[in-house]
Amino acid sequence: MAIVCICDGCGKQEPAEHWPGGIFKPSHWFGRKDDDGEQLACSRECIEKVAAKSGKTALVLPI
C-alpha cells in the first residue's frame, strides 16, 4: 500500500518517501507541524497559498 502526500496549497499528490526510521514527505517539499496539525507545500508558491489559508507565516527554513 502506498502512502500519498497531498499539497495543502494546490492539491498535488506525490508518494511519500520511505527511509530508515519512518515514512516522510517528499524531500523537495516543505512542511511544518504545530498545534493545528501539519501543513505541506510542494513549492514556494504553495507556501504562500498555505500561509494565506491558515493565517500563518510563509517563512520557511531552506533546509
C-alpha angles and dihedrals in degrees: 000000000000124000115220127203117213122206111236089211105052106001095245113160128215132166116262118248119249114216133163105281098029154322118298143181116272107287094238093054126090124235144168138180128211139149090294093056133255127327121199128194127183095203143011089259089058091048086065091049092049091048091051092049095045100036090234131126122279092217114119134172112248095229 
